[in-house]
Amino acid sequence: MRCALCGSGRLTPVGELTSGVRWGERLRLTFRRPGILKPRPTFDAGLARACRDCGALFPFLDAYERRQLDAAADDLTDVEGAGPHHDNGG
């Protein structure tokens, strides 16, 4: 595996990723609510690797969260205001 930013192969082993706010709290990937009464699809990213050269952090989902994401993937939509042109201006 190589760093997506600098191309280095010097990545750390997999580590536990927490928010640091409360014990057991994870970073979350959240999508737009699919309906008025439905909860927002949310997936906890509790694992990560870091690049030892540039410091980039690569969070990812564990096997359970990945299966949940895959099951819901066809129904996911962007959060409000974030479409395909949101971050690159074009």
Secondary structure, 3 states (H helix, E strand, C coil): CCCCCCCCCCECCCEECCCCCCCCCCEEEECCCCCCCCCCCEEEECEEEEECCCCCEEEECCHHHHHHHHHHHHHCCCCCCCCCCCCCCC
